[in-house]
């Protein structure tokens, strides 16, 4: 059972997404490139993970393009 947050959407994350979410939470703010580099994921996979976290409303996307940031809520 995944219990790192009271937020029920956390339980919908797979193990890789959960690791990513926990890392973003510890950093506070990251870029897609930092996410890709940290986990060794392709840009596409990183984008998929980050988009899901934004859609679930547990991180926020600020900006557009390469300068955009993903921020823990």
GIWO-V107064 format. One record per backbone hydrogen bond with DSSP energy under -1.0 kcal/mol. CO is the residue of the C=O (numbers start at 1). NH is the residue of the N-H. If there is no record, write none. Layout:
co->[CO CO]
nh->[NH NH]
//
This chain:
co->[7 9 10 14 15 16 17 18 19 20 21 22 23 24 28 30 31 32 33 34 35 36 36 42 43 44 45 46 47 48 49 50 51 52 53 53 54 58 60 62 65 69 70 71]
nh->[10 12 13 18 19 20 21 22 23 24 25 26 27 28 72 70 35 36 37 38 39 40 41 46 47 48 49 50 51 52 53 54 55 56 58 59 57 73 71 69 68 62 30 60]
//
